[in-house]
Structures are given as C-alpha cells and as structure tokens.
Amino acid sequence: MKTIKYCCRNEKFGSKQIYKSLKNEYPDLKQKKKDCLGNCKHCKKECIAMIGKKELLCAASPDLLYAQIKQIIAESRAESVMA
C-alpha cells in the first residue's frame, strides 16, 4: 500500500478524523499530514486525500472518503496475498 497523504488545510472537512481512525485500525499503514498537497481547487470544496503521488481521492463527506480509502486498502491487501 502506498502512503496516504492529507492536507492540513483540509482538516475542517474531516480529514483529521479519517487519519486518526485509520491509524487506530491499521497501525502499520503509512500516513502523512502535509501542509499543502497542491490541489486547492478540490481542497476548498470537499474532503480529500492523496494515495501515492498521483491518485487524488475526493468525497463530499469524511464518511464517504473513509469508505473509499478502506476499499483501496482491502484491494491492496488482497493483491499482496495473491502475489
């Protein structure tokens, strides 16, 4: 699984809550908080997170973003088991 990055300026949309939940649920998961991810157009409007260097996830609510991230984690772990 690639590193999940969160914009500190996006915390008002709930990304801090997602960070904490995932840290408790998956302590081995690599997560980082960055001052800015360079996606201000999306960051101003909705909850965002970046997977790796290119994959930007956006959602209208923290719950939806959390579900998207959990789906990616599940897929990533399933692929590593098959390999």
DSSP file with accessible surface (Angstrom, degrees, kcal/mol):
  #  RESIDUE AA STRUCTURE BP1 BP2  ACC     N-H-->O    O-->H-N    N-H-->O    O-->H-N    TCO  KAPPA ALPHA  PHI   PSI    X-CA   Y-CA   Z-CA
    1    1 A M              0   0   78      0, 0.0    29,-0.2     0, 0.0     3,-0.1   0.000 360.0 360.0 360.0 132.8    0.0    0.0    0.0
    2    2 A K        -     0   0  140      1,-0.1    28,-0.2    27,-0.1     2,-0.1  -0.292 360.0 -80.0 -75.2 166.8    1.3    3.4   -0.9
    3    3 A T        -     0   0   31     48,-0.1    49,-2.8    26,-0.1     2,-0.5  -0.421  38.2-139.5 -69.7 139.5    1.4    6.3    1.5
    4    4 A I  E     -aB  31  51A   0     26,-2.4    28,-2.4    47,-0.2     2,-0.4  -0.884  20.3-162.6-100.7 127.1   -1.8    8.2    2.2
    5    5 A K  E     -aB  32  50A  39     45,-3.0    45,-2.7    -2,-0.5     2,-0.4  -0.912   5.2-164.1-115.7 142.2   -1.3   12.0    2.4
    6    6 A Y  E     -a   33   0A   4     26,-2.3    28,-3.5    -2,-0.4     2,-0.5  -0.955  20.9-125.2-123.6 142.8   -3.7   14.5    3.9
    7    7 A C  E >   -a   34   0A   4     -2,-0.4     3,-1.6    41,-0.4    28,-0.2  -0.741  12.1-147.3 -85.5 125.6   -3.7   18.3    3.5
    8    8 A C  G >  S+     0   0   46     26,-3.2     3,-1.1    -2,-0.5     4,-0.2   0.805 100.0  59.7 -62.4 -28.0   -3.6   20.0    6.9
    9    9 A R  G 3  S+     0   0  149     26,-0.7     3,-0.4    25,-0.3    -1,-0.3   0.625  98.5  59.8 -75.1 -11.8   -5.7   22.8    5.4
   10   10 A N  G X >S+     0   0    0     -3,-1.6     3,-2.1     1,-0.2     5,-0.9   0.415  71.5 102.3 -95.7   2.5   -8.4   20.3    4.7
   11   11 A E  G X 5 +     0   0   64     -3,-1.1     3,-1.9     1,-0.3     5,-0.4   0.789  68.2  69.3 -59.9 -27.4   -8.9   19.2    8.3
   12   12 A K  G 3 5S+     0   0  163     -3,-0.4    -1,-0.3     1,-0.3    -2,-0.1   0.747  96.2  55.1 -64.5 -19.1  -12.1   21.3    8.5
   13   13 A F  G < 5S-     0   0   61     -3,-2.1    -1,-0.3    33,-0.1    -2,-0.2   0.456 129.3 -93.3 -91.9  -3.1  -13.8   18.8    6.2
   14   14 A G  T <>5S+     0   0   13     -3,-1.9     4,-1.6    -4,-0.3     3,-0.2   0.533  84.7 129.2 109.8   7.6  -12.9   15.9    8.4
   15   15 A S  H  ><S+     0   0    2     -5,-0.9     4,-2.6     1,-0.2     5,-0.2   0.843  74.1  59.1 -66.7 -28.1   -9.6   14.5    7.1
   16   16 A K  H  > S+     0   0   86     -5,-0.4     4,-2.3     1,-0.2    -1,-0.2   0.913 104.0  51.3 -64.9 -39.7   -8.1   14.6   10.6
   17   17 A Q  H  > S+     0   0  108     -3,-0.2     4,-2.3    -6,-0.2    -1,-0.2   0.903 110.7  48.3 -62.4 -42.0  -10.9   12.2   11.8
   18   18 A I  H  X S+     0   0    3     -4,-1.6     4,-2.8     2,-0.2     5,-0.3   0.934 109.2  53.2 -65.0 -45.8  -10.1    9.8    9.0
   19   19 A Y  H  X S+     0   0   38     -4,-2.6     4,-2.2     1,-0.2    -2,-0.2   0.937 112.1  44.7 -54.4 -49.5   -6.4   10.0    9.7
   20   20 A K  H  X S+     0   0  116     -4,-2.3     4,-2.0     2,-0.2    -1,-0.2   0.910 113.0  50.3 -65.3 -43.0   -7.0    9.1   13.4
   21   21 A S  H  X S+     0   0   45     -4,-2.3     4,-2.2     1,-0.2    -1,-0.2   0.927 113.4  44.9 -62.2 -45.6   -9.5    6.3   12.6
   22   22 A L  H  X S+     0   0    0     -4,-2.8     4,-3.3     1,-0.2     7,-0.2   0.861 109.7  56.2 -68.3 -34.1   -7.1    4.6   10.1
   23   23 A K  H  < S+     0   0  110     -4,-2.2    -1,-0.2    -5,-0.3    -2,-0.2   0.899 111.8  43.1 -64.3 -38.9   -4.2    5.0   12.4
   24   24 A N  H  < S+     0   0  138     -4,-2.0    -2,-0.2    -5,-0.2    -1,-0.2   0.890 120.7  40.6 -71.4 -39.6   -6.1    3.1   15.1
   25   25 A E  H  < S+     0   0   83     -4,-2.2    -2,-0.2     1,-0.3    -3,-0.2   0.846 130.2  24.8 -79.2 -36.8   -7.4    0.4   12.7
   26   26 A Y    ><  +     0   0   37     -4,-3.3     3,-1.8    -5,-0.2    -1,-0.3  -0.689  64.8 172.2-129.5  78.3   -4.2    0.0   10.6
   27   27 A P  T 3  S+     0   0  107      0, 0.0    -1,-0.1     0, 0.0    -2,-0.1   0.779  80.3  56.1 -62.8 -21.9   -1.2    1.0   12.7
   28   28 A D  T 3  S+     0   0  113      2,-0.1     2,-0.2     0, 0.0    -5,-0.1   0.553  82.8 110.1 -85.4  -7.2    1.2   -0.3   10.0
   29   29 A L  S <  S-     0   0   19     -3,-1.8     2,-0.6    -7,-0.2   -26,-0.1  -0.481  72.4-123.8 -72.9 134.7   -0.3    1.9    7.3
   30   30 A K        +     0   0  141     -2,-0.2   -26,-2.4   -29,-0.2     2,-0.3  -0.710  41.2 165.1 -82.9 119.8    1.9    4.8    6.1
   31   31 A Q  E     -a    4   0A  26     -2,-0.6     2,-0.3   -28,-0.2   -26,-0.2  -0.984  12.9-173.5-134.5 146.0    0.1    8.1    6.5
   32   32 A K  E     -a    5   0A 110    -28,-2.4   -26,-2.3    -2,-0.3     2,-0.5  -0.994  18.8-141.9-139.1 145.8    1.4   11.7    6.4
   33   33 A K  E     -a    6   0A  84     -2,-0.3     2,-0.3   -28,-0.2   -26,-0.2  -0.925  24.8-169.4-103.7 126.3    0.0   15.1    7.1
   34   34 A K  E     -a    7   0A  91    -28,-3.5   -26,-3.2    -2,-0.5   -25,-0.3  -0.888  30.0-129.0-114.8 150.0    1.2   17.7    4.6
   35   35 A D  S    S-     0   0  107     -2,-0.3   -26,-0.7     1,-0.3     2,-0.3   0.904  95.2  -0.7 -62.7 -40.4    0.8   21.5    4.9
   36   36 A C        -     0   0   56    -29,-0.1    -1,-0.3   -28,-0.1   -30,-0.0  -0.976  50.0-164.4-152.4 136.6   -0.5   21.5    1.3
   37   37 A L        -     0   0   28     -2,-0.3    -1,-0.1    -3,-0.2    -2,-0.0   0.440  49.5-115.1 -97.5  -4.0   -1.0   18.9   -1.4
   38   38 A G  S    S+     0   0   59      1,-0.1     3,-0.1     2,-0.0    -2,-0.0   0.742  88.9 107.2  78.7  21.0   -1.3   21.4   -4.2
   39   39 A N    >>  +     0   0   46      1,-0.1     4,-2.7     2,-0.1     3,-1.0  -0.340  30.0 148.9-123.2  50.4   -4.9   20.5   -5.0
   40   40 A C  H 3>  +     0   0   60      1,-0.3     4,-2.1     2,-0.2     5,-0.2   0.798  64.2  66.4 -59.2 -30.7   -6.5   23.7   -3.6
   41   41 A K  H 34 S+     0   0  159      1,-0.2    -1,-0.3     2,-0.2     4,-0.2   0.911 115.5  28.4 -58.6 -42.2   -9.3   23.6   -6.2
   42   42 A H  H X> S+     0   0   70     -3,-1.0     4,-2.1     2,-0.1     3,-1.4   0.855 115.0  62.5 -84.3 -38.2  -10.7   20.4   -4.6
   43   43 A C  H 3< S+     0   0   12     -4,-2.7    -2,-0.2     1,-0.3    -3,-0.2   0.805  99.1  55.5 -61.5 -32.5   -9.4   21.0   -1.1
   44   44 A K  T 3< S+     0   0  156     -4,-2.1    -1,-0.3    -5,-0.2    -2,-0.1   0.707 117.6  34.2 -71.3 -20.2  -11.5   24.2   -0.7
   45   45 A K  T <4 S+     0   0  153     -3,-1.4     2,-0.3    -4,-0.2    -2,-0.2   0.715 119.9   7.1-110.8 -28.9  -14.7   22.3   -1.5
   46   46 A E  S  < S-     0   0   51     -4,-2.1     2,-0.3    15,-0.0    14,-0.2  -0.926  81.8 -73.5-151.8 173.7  -14.6   18.7   -0.2
   47   47 A C  E     - C   0  59A   1     12,-1.8    12,-2.1    -2,-0.3     2,-0.3  -0.589  55.0-178.3 -76.3 129.2  -12.7   16.1    1.9
   48   48 A I  E     + C   0  58A   1     -2,-0.3   -41,-0.4    10,-0.2     2,-0.3  -0.919  19.7 173.8-132.3 159.1   -9.5   14.9    0.1
   49   49 A A  E     - C   0  57A   0      8,-1.8     8,-3.3    -2,-0.3     2,-0.5  -0.961  22.9-135.2-153.3 153.5   -6.6   12.5    0.5
   50   50 A M  E     -BC   5  56A  20    -45,-2.7   -45,-3.0    -2,-0.3     2,-0.6  -0.963   7.0-153.5-118.0 131.7   -3.8   11.5   -1.9
   51   51 A I  E >>  -BC   4  55A   6      4,-3.3     4,-1.5    -2,-0.5     3,-0.6  -0.913  69.2 -34.1-101.6 119.6   -2.7    7.9   -2.4
   52   52 A G  T 34 S-     0   0    9    -49,-2.8   -47,-0.1    -2,-0.6    -2,-0.0  -0.410 109.4 -46.5  67.3-141.0    0.9    7.8   -3.5
   53   53 A K  T 34 S+     0   0  177     -2,-0.1    -1,-0.2     3,-0.0     3,-0.0   0.621 133.2  22.3-102.4 -14.1    2.0   10.7   -5.7
   54   54 A K  T <4 S+     0   0  194     -3,-0.6     2,-0.9     1,-0.1    -2,-0.2   0.684  88.9  94.5-127.4 -27.4   -0.8   10.9   -8.2
   55   55 A E  E  <  -C   51   0A  93     -4,-1.5    -4,-3.3     2,-0.0     2,-0.5  -0.622  51.5-168.9 -85.2 107.6   -4.1    9.4   -7.1
   56   56 A L  E     -C   50   0A  47     -2,-0.9     2,-0.5    -6,-0.2    -6,-0.2  -0.817   4.1-159.7 -96.6 126.9   -6.4   12.0   -5.6
   57   57 A L  E     -C   49   0A  16     -8,-3.3    -8,-1.8    -2,-0.5     2,-0.4  -0.913  11.5-177.8-106.0 132.7   -9.5   10.9   -3.7
   58   58 A C  E     +C   48   0A  33     -2,-0.5     2,-0.3   -10,-0.2   -10,-0.2  -0.978   4.9 169.7-129.8 143.3  -12.3   13.4   -3.2
   59   59 A A  E     -C   47   0A   7    -12,-2.1   -12,-1.8    -2,-0.4     6,-0.0  -0.992  40.4-126.3-151.9 153.5  -15.6   12.9   -1.4
   60   60 A A  S    S+     0   0   86     -2,-0.3    -1,-0.1   -14,-0.2   -12,-0.1   0.733  96.7  24.5 -72.0 -22.0  -18.5   15.1   -0.2
   61   61 A S  S  > S-     0   0   36    -14,-0.1     4,-2.0     1,-0.1     5,-0.2  -0.960  78.7-116.2-141.1 158.5  -18.1   13.8    3.4
   62   62 A P  H  > S+     0   0   28      0, 0.0     4,-2.9     0, 0.0     5,-0.2   0.875 114.9  57.6 -61.0 -35.3  -15.5   12.2    5.6
   63   63 A D  H  > S+     0   0  112      1,-0.2     4,-2.1     2,-0.2     5,-0.1   0.899 107.0  47.1 -62.8 -40.9  -17.5    9.0    5.8
   64   64 A L  H  > S+     0   0   95      2,-0.2     4,-2.1     1,-0.2    -1,-0.2   0.910 113.7  47.4 -67.6 -41.3  -17.5    8.6    2.0
   65   65 A L  H  X S+     0   0    0     -4,-2.0     4,-2.6     2,-0.2     5,-0.2   0.922 110.3  52.9 -66.0 -41.4  -13.8    9.3    1.8
   66   66 A Y  H  X S+     0   0   54     -4,-2.9     4,-2.6     1,-0.2    -2,-0.2   0.921 109.0  49.7 -58.7 -43.4  -13.1    6.9    4.6
   67   67 A A  H  X S+     0   0   57     -4,-2.1     4,-2.1     1,-0.2    -1,-0.2   0.900 110.2  50.7 -63.4 -41.2  -15.1    4.2    2.7
   68   68 A Q  H  X S+     0   0   74     -4,-2.1     4,-2.1     2,-0.2    -2,-0.2   0.927 112.0  46.7 -62.0 -45.5  -13.1    4.9   -0.4
   69   69 A I  H  X S+     0   0    0     -4,-2.6     4,-2.6     1,-0.2    -2,-0.2   0.922 110.7  51.8 -65.5 -42.5   -9.8    4.5    1.4
   70   70 A K  H  X S+     0   0   57     -4,-2.6     4,-2.5     1,-0.2    -1,-0.2   0.889 108.4  52.4 -62.0 -37.1  -10.9    1.3    3.2
   71   71 A Q  H  X S+     0   0  107     -4,-2.1     4,-2.5     2,-0.2    -1,-0.2   0.926 110.2  47.7 -63.4 -43.2  -11.8   -0.1   -0.2
   72   72 A I  H  X S+     0   0   29     -4,-2.1     4,-2.6     2,-0.2    -2,-0.2   0.904 111.5  50.5 -65.4 -41.0   -8.4    0.7   -1.6
   73   73 A I  H  X S+     0   0    1     -4,-2.6     4,-2.7     2,-0.2     5,-0.2   0.939 111.0  48.9 -61.9 -46.0   -6.7   -0.8    1.5
   74   74 A A  H  X S+     0   0   54     -4,-2.5     4,-2.2     1,-0.2    -2,-0.2   0.922 113.0  46.9 -60.8 -44.3   -8.7   -4.0    1.1
   75   75 A E  H  X S+     0   0   94     -4,-2.5     4,-2.2     2,-0.2    -1,-0.2   0.909 112.5  50.1 -64.3 -42.2   -7.9   -4.3   -2.6
   76   76 A S  H  X S+     0   0   25     -4,-2.6     4,-2.0     1,-0.2    -2,-0.2   0.916 112.2  46.6 -63.5 -42.4   -4.2   -3.6   -1.9
   77   77 A R  H  X S+     0   0   87     -4,-2.7     4,-1.5     1,-0.2    -1,-0.2   0.867 110.9  52.5 -70.3 -34.3   -4.1   -6.3    0.8
   78   78 A A  H  X S+     0   0   52     -4,-2.2     4,-1.8    -5,-0.2    -2,-0.2   0.905 109.5  49.7 -66.6 -40.1   -5.9   -8.8   -1.4
   79   79 A E  H  X S+     0   0  134     -4,-2.2     4,-1.4     1,-0.2    -2,-0.2   0.895 109.1  51.3 -65.2 -39.8   -3.4   -8.2   -4.2
   80   80 A S  H  < S+     0   0   80     -4,-2.0    -1,-0.2     1,-0.2    -2,-0.2   0.828 108.5  52.1 -69.9 -28.8   -0.4   -8.7   -1.9
   81   81 A V  H  < S+     0   0  123     -4,-1.5    -1,-0.2     1,-0.2    -2,-0.2   0.892 110.4  48.4 -70.4 -38.6   -1.9  -12.0   -0.6
   82   82 A M  H  <        0   0  167     -4,-1.8    -2,-0.2    -5,-0.1    -1,-0.2   0.768 360.0 360.0 -72.1 -27.0   -2.3  -13.3   -4.2
   83   83 A A     <        0   0  118     -4,-1.4    -3,-0.0    -5,-0.1    -4,-0.0  -0.090 360.0 360.0 -73.8 360.0    1.2  -12.3   -5.2
